[in-house]
Amino acid sequence: MFSDVVFLYPWVLFFLLLIPVLIFIYIFKLRKNQSAIKISDSKIFLNTGSSLKVKLIHLPFALKMLALALLILALARPQSFSSGTNFNTEGIDIAIVLDISGSMLAEDFKPNRLEAAKKITDKFIEGRISDRIGLVIFSRVAFTQCPLTIDYSVLRNLLKEIKSGMLEDGTAIGNAIANGVNRLKNSDAKSKVIILMTDGVNNAGEIAPQSASEIAKAYGIKIYSIGVGTRGEAPYPVQTPFGIRYQMVPVEIDEALLKSISDNTGGKYFRATNNKALEEIYNKIDSMEKTKVEITSYRTAAELFSYLMLPALILFILDLLLSKTIFRKLP
């Protein structure tokens, strides 16, 4: 409490110089005073010891000086300042919707599309501060791998556990978006975002992608869609009796659909043709959907004069009692 103490009226401290002056005057008077009773011989007092009263004869004066010093310090109005910083954040709720269909095993990304998406998504999550992030996976059906959370360690562990084949194969983009909307619809965050990653064409599900985007728009949710895959053909691993063989398969991404979905909700469509392009896309989304952090510094003053005034008052009262009783002087 007494760290960083400052005085509001520092000029009052000059009155402390009165104390050595009063001490000097007190000593001067002691030496000047003569005994009121004269005796012919002092030998009769040689074997008598000094009483406690005699030893503490200067106590009342010492109490006066200490009380006066404390009173002067209190009148200078000491204050202790504490400072700190308040962080006010306007978080963003994000649902990451990841395609885990069989085509995500194509190796135009290293080691493949799915693992590259997981790695770069993990890096994106690691860079967020206070946003709630959820994870939805889909192929023929959509499944919530992790609801909205700020426990990024749990989220990242669940992300690592994702693998192709967890769900029946297919590509249900509409169902995936609807699941992401379901995660975000009750959110009161300033910004609500779906990041949709897919490498195929919608061929399954009960909900049309356009209808799902309309629902997202109604809830104020923006969709950033990412088409994952090179242009042309990509190497795809095929299990054969002789081991894994690769065959080139055409890359089919419905870019018109994904662009329409994003534009309808105020988001944006991106095409990622390799690992580096996907990482750059995530960086762009990260910069566009930054959490707003307001930093407010504060400085609070605590009055300390009461810690000095009270002891000063006690010392003055104690001096008064001692002077009128034990150390009372005869006229």
C-alpha positions as semicolon CSV with decimal commas, in nm:
position;residue;x (nm);y (nm);z (nm)
1;M;0,000;0,000;0,000
2;F;0,288;0,237;0,079
3;S;0,474;0,177;-0,246
4;D;0,474;0,461;-0,500
5;V;0,363;0,713;-0,235
6;V;0,334;1,075;-0,342
7;F;0,225;1,383;-0,146
8;L;-0,053;1,605;-0,276
9;Y;0,082;1,903;-0,076
10;P;0,459;1,845;-0,065
11;W;0,528;2,201;0,057
12;V;0,381;2,103;0,397
13;L;0,682;1,874;0,448
14;F;0,901;2,182;0,504
15;F;0,739;2,210;0,848
16;L;0,938;1,900;0,945
17;L;1,231;2,137;0,981
18;L;1,059;2,271;1,294
19;I;1,128;1,946;1,476
20;P;1,510;1,978;1,499
21;V;1,459;2,344;1,601
22;L;1,224;2,241;1,884
23;I;1,467;1,969;1,991
24;F;1,747;2,226;2,007
25;I;1,533;2,463;2,215
26;Y;1,437;2,178;2,449
27;I;1,802;2,079;2,508
28;F;1,902;2,443;2,553
29;K;1,637;2,494;2,823
30;L;1,745;2,177;3,006
31;R;2,099;2,304;3,036
32;K;1,988;2,651;3,141
33;N;1,747;2,542;3,412
34;Q;1,884;2,552;3,769
35;S;1,782;2,330;4,054
36;A;1,498;2,469;4,267
37;I;1,631;2,311;4,592
38;K;1,990;2,368;4,705
39;I;2,167;2,129;4,939
40;S;2,504;2,159;5,110
41;D;2,637;1,815;5,014
42;S;2,534;1,573;4,733
43;K;2,720;1,274;4,879
44;I;2,399;1,141;5,032
45;F;2,268;1,067;4,678
46;L;2,574;0,877;4,558
47;N;2,441;0,530;4,646
48;T;2,084;0,586;4,524
49;G;1,993;0,450;4,181
50;S;1,791;0,625;3,913
51;S;1,425;0,534;3,905
52;L;1,239;0,440;3,588
53;K;1,060;0,774;3,604
54;V;1,395;0,954;3,596
55;K;1,518;0,744;3,302
56;L;1,202;0,820;3,101
57;I;1,189;1,187;3,190
58;H;1,224;1,289;2,822
59;L;0,953;1,049;2,702
60;P;0,670;1,308;2,688
61;F;0,880;1,539;2,472
62;A;0,976;1,251;2,241
63;L;0,608;1,160;2,207
64;K;0,526;1,522;2,119
65;M;0,791;1,532;1,846
66;L;0,688;1,199;1,696
67;A;0,322;1,299;1,699
68;L;0,409;1,634;1,539
69;A;0,608;1,459;1,263
70;L;0,319;1,223;1,189
71;L;0,074;1,515;1,186
72;I;0,284;1,707;0,935
73;L;0,313;1,401;0,711
74;A;-0,064;1,350;0,731
75;L;-0,132;1,716;0,642
76;A;0,088;1,674;0,332
77;R;-0,181;1,425;0,220
78;P;0,012;1,114;0,116
79;Q;-0,142;0,905;-0,161
80;S;-0,056;0,563;-0,299
81;F;-0,128;0,497;-0,666
82;S;-0,210;0,163;-0,819
83;S;-0,222;0,120;-1,193
84;G;-0,332;-0,153;-1,429
85;T;-0,483;-0,238;-1,763
86;N;-0,830;-0,356;-1,857
87;F;-0,877;-0,565;-2,169
88;N;-1,217;-0,546;-2,336
89;T;-1,260;-0,790;-2,621
90;E;-1,529;-0,826;-2,881
91;G;-1,497;-1,193;-2,965
92;I;-1,584;-1,369;-3,287
93;D;-1,762;-1,703;-3,305
94;I;-1,622;-1,927;-3,577
95;A;-1,745;-2,264;-3,703
96;I;-1,483;-2,448;-3,907
97;V;-1,661;-2,688;-4,146
98;L;-1,421;-2,943;-4,292
99;D;-1,482;-3,191;-4,573
100;I;-1,341;-3,536;-4,484
101;S;-1,471;-3,728;-4,786
102;G;-1,246;-3,980;-4,959
103;S;-1,135;-3,731;-5,225
104;M;-0,960;-3,529;-4,951
105;L;-0,689;-3,798;-4,956
106;A;-0,565;-3,674;-5,293
107;E;-0,199;-3,581;-5,273
108;D;-0,183;-3,257;-5,470
109;F;-0,128;-3,116;-5,118
110;K;0,142;-3,257;-4,891
111;P;0,098;-3,510;-4,745
112;N;-0,263;-3,490;-4,867
113;R;-0,551;-3,242;-4,874
114;L;-0,700;-3,348;-4,540
115;E;-0,376;-3,347;-4,343
116;A;-0,272;-3,014;-4,496
117;A;-0,611;-2,865;-4,405
118;K;-0,581;-2,998;-4,049
119;K;-0,230;-2,860;-4,004
120;I;-0,311;-2,511;-4,135
121;T;-0,641;-2,502;-3,944
122;D;-0,451;-2,591;-3,626
123;K;-0,214;-2,300;-3,687
124;F;-0,512;-2,069;-3,738
125;I;-0,670;-2,180;-3,409
126;E;-0,341;-2,132;-3,227
127;G;-0,327;-1,771;-3,343
128;R;-0,671;-1,670;-3,213
129;I;-0,705;-1,500;-2,874
130;S;-1,054;-1,503;-2,723
131;D;-1,280;-1,628;-3,002
132;R;-1,509;-1,924;-2,956
133;I;-1,436;-2,181;-3,225
134;G;-1,629;-2,494;-3,314
135;L;-1,551;-2,778;-3,555
136;V;-1,791;-2,955;-3,791
137;I;-1,685;-3,243;-4,019
138;F;-1,883;-3,376;-4,309
139;S;-1,897;-3,611;-4,603
140;R;-2,236;-3,769;-4,682
141;V;-2,357;-3,650;-4,339
142;A;-2,242;-3,367;-4,113
143;F;-2,121;-3,416;-3,756
144;T;-2,018;-3,172;-3,482
145;Q;-1,669;-3,276;-3,380
146;C;-1,643;-2,993;-3,123
147;P;-1,902;-2,733;-3,017
148;L;-1,803;-2,367;-2,977
149;T;-1,528;-2,339;-2,719
150;I;-1,238;-2,124;-2,605
151;D;-1,053;-2,431;-2,477
152;Y;-0,822;-2,443;-2,776
153;S;-0,621;-2,736;-2,643
154;V;-0,930;-2,959;-2,647
155;L;-1,030;-2,828;-2,989
156;R;-0,686;-2,890;-3,138
157;N;-0,675;-3,244;-2,998
158;L;-1,014;-3,321;-3,153
159;L;-0,890;-3,175;-3,481
160;K;-0,591;-3,411;-3,478
161;E;-0,820;-3,713;-3,435
162;I;-1,006;-3,644;-3,761
163;K;-0,946;-3,891;-4,042
164;S;-1,112;-3,985;-4,368
165;G;-1,359;-4,271;-4,335
166;M;-1,509;-4,156;-4,004
167;L;-1,835;-4,086;-4,191
168;E;-2,003;-4,242;-4,493
169;D;-1,850;-4,112;-4,816
170;G;-2,013;-3,834;-5,014
171;T;-2,029;-3,453;-5,016
172;A;-2,326;-3,289;-4,842
173;I;-2,233;-2,920;-4,850
174;G;-2,585;-2,801;-4,761
175;N;-2,603;-3,023;-4,452
176;A;-2,256;-2,911;-4,347
177;I;-2,349;-2,543;-4,366
178;A;-2,675;-2,609;-4,178
179;N;-2,482;-2,783;-3,901
180;G;-2,243;-2,488;-3,877
181;V;-2,540;-2,247;-3,863
182;N;-2,688;-2,456;-3,584
183;R;-2,368;-2,406;-3,384
184;L;-2,378;-2,027;-3,433
185;K;-2,744;-1,928;-3,447
186;N;-2,781;-1,858;-3,074
187;S;-2,450;-1,672;-3,051
188;D;-2,450;-1,310;-2,933
189;A;-2,102;-1,245;-3,074
190;K;-2,050;-0,932;-3,282
191;S;-1,931;-1,142;-3,574
192;K;-2,031;-1,498;-3,667
193;V;-1,832;-1,683;-3,931
194;I;-1,831;-2,021;-4,106
195;I;-1,510;-2,134;-4,274
196;L;-1,611;-2,403;-4,523
197;M;-1,346;-2,625;-4,684
198;T;-1,436;-2,875;-4,954
199;D;-1,282;-3,031;-5,263
200;G;-1,592;-3,162;-5,435
201;V;-1,938;-3,112;-5,574
202;N;-2,251;-3,133;-5,363
203;N;-2,397;-3,480;-5,422
204;A;-2,571;-3,573;-5,097
205;G;-2,777;-3,437;-4,809
206;E;-3,132;-3,324;-4,751
207;I;-3,060;-2,949;-4,754
208;A;-2,960;-2,762;-5,071
209;P;-2,644;-2,547;-5,029
210;Q;-2,830;-2,234;-5,151
211;S;-3,104;-2,288;-4,892
212;A;-2,844;-2,337;-4,619
213;S;-2,674;-2,012;-4,720
214;E;-3,007;-1,829;-4,694
215;I;-3,047;-1,961;-4,341
216;A;-2,693;-1,845;-4,258
217;K;-2,771;-1,502;-4,399
218;A;-3,086;-1,479;-4,187
219;Y;-2,877;-1,533;-3,873
220;G;-2,611;-1,283;-3,979
221;I;-2,349;-1,550;-4,042
222;K;-2,079;-1,495;-4,304
223;I;-1,945;-1,791;-4,499
224;Y;-1,585;-1,799;-4,617
225;S;-1,564;-2,095;-4,855
226;I;-1,240;-2,252;-4,971
227;G;-1,210;-2,482;-5,270
228;V;-0,928;-2,724;-5,192
229;G;-0,751;-2,883;-5,489
230;T;-0,516;-2,816;-5,776
231;R;-0,641;-2,740;-6,126
232;G;-0,669;-3,027;-6,368
233;E;-0,585;-3,367;-6,222
234;A;-0,445;-3,481;-5,889
235;P;-0,271;-3,804;-5,777
236;Y;-0,504;-4,022;-5,571
237;P;-0,390;-4,331;-5,375
238;V;-0,573;-4,653;-5,462
239;Q;-0,542;-4,976;-5,264
240;T;-0,464;-5,276;-5,488
241;P;-0,358;-5,636;-5,422
242;F;-0,005;-5,518;-5,493
243;G;-0,018;-5,229;-5,248
244;I;-0,103;-4,863;-5,291
245;R;-0,096;-4,735;-5,647
246;Y;-0,162;-4,383;-5,766
247;Q;-0,392;-4,276;-6,040
248;M;-0,467;-3,930;-6,171
249;V;-0,823;-3,819;-6,106
250;P;-0,993;-3,499;-6,227
251;V;-1,036;-3,221;-5,970
252;E;-1,401;-3,120;-5,964
253;I;-1,488;-2,823;-5,746
254;D;-1,816;-2,637;-5,791
255;E;-1,660;-2,293;-5,768
256;A;-1,972;-2,118;-5,894
257;L;-2,175;-2,270;-5,611
258;L;-1,919;-2,188;-5,342
259;K;-1,881;-1,830;-5,468
260;S;-2,260;-1,788;-5,471
261;I;-2,286;-1,917;-5,114
262;S;-2,018;-1,680;-4,987
263;D;-2,140;-1,374;-5,178
264;N;-2,493;-1,429;-5,050
265;T;-2,378;-1,408;-4,686
266;G;-2,124;-1,127;-4,722
267;G;-1,828;-1,363;-4,714
268;K;-1,575;-1,452;-4,978
269;Y;-1,468;-1,751;-5,188
270;F;-1,105;-1,863;-5,217
271;R;-0,931;-2,130;-5,423
272;A;-0,639;-2,313;-5,265
273;T;-0,424;-2,510;-5,508
274;N;-0,143;-2,604;-5,268
275;N;-0,035;-2,584;-4,903
276;K;0,108;-2,236;-4,929
277;A;-0,204;-2,097;-5,099
278;L;-0,426;-2,251;-4,829
279;E;-0,214;-2,097;-4,555
280;E;-0,230;-1,756;-4,724
281;I;-0,610;-1,785;-4,747
282;Y;-0,632;-1,858;-4,374
283;N;-0,410;-1,556;-4,307
284;K;-0,645;-1,337;-4,512
285;I;-0,948;-1,463;-4,322
286;D;-0,760;-1,414;-3,997
287;S;-0,687;-1,049;-4,084
288;M;-1,045;-0,982;-4,201
289;E;-1,200;-1,133;-3,890
290;K;-0,979;-0,995;-3,617
291;T;-1,102;-0,982;-3,260
292;K;-1,131;-0,622;-3,142
293;V;-0,929;-0,566;-2,827
294;E;-0,961;-0,239;-2,634
295;I;-0,689;-0,171;-2,380
296;T;-0,777;0,078;-2,106
297;S;-0,510;0,192;-1,862
298;Y;-0,616;0,315;-1,521
299;R;-0,452;0,477;-1,217
300;T;-0,625;0,480;-0,879
301;A;-0,528;0,693;-0,580
302;A;-0,564;0,568;-0,222
303;E;-0,559;0,825;0,059
304;L;-0,308;0,733;0,334
305;F;-0,337;1,028;0,576
306;S;-0,559;0,829;0,815
307;Y;-0,273;0,583;0,869
308;L;-0,068;0,875;1,006
309;M;-0,336;1,090;1,169
310;L;-0,462;0,817;1,401
311;P;-0,118;0,728;1,548
312;A;-0,045;1,103;1,585
313;L;-0,368;1,152;1,782
314;I;-0,288;0,853;2,004
315;L;0,061;0,988;2,075
316;F;-0,074;1,334;2,161
317;I;-0,326;1,182;2,404
318;L;-0,057;0,959;2,559
319;D;0,172;1,260;2,602
320;L;-0,109;1,456;2,767
321;L;-0,188;1,173;3,011
322;L;0,177;1,118;3,106
323;S;0,242;1,491;3,149
324;K;-0,058;1,529;3,380
325;T;0,012;1,218;3,584
326;I;0,343;1,035;3,610
327;F;0,562;1,314;3,471
328;R;0,371;1,603;3,622
329;K;0,600;1,889;3,718
330;L;0,563;2,106;4,022
331;P;0,517;2,475;3,955
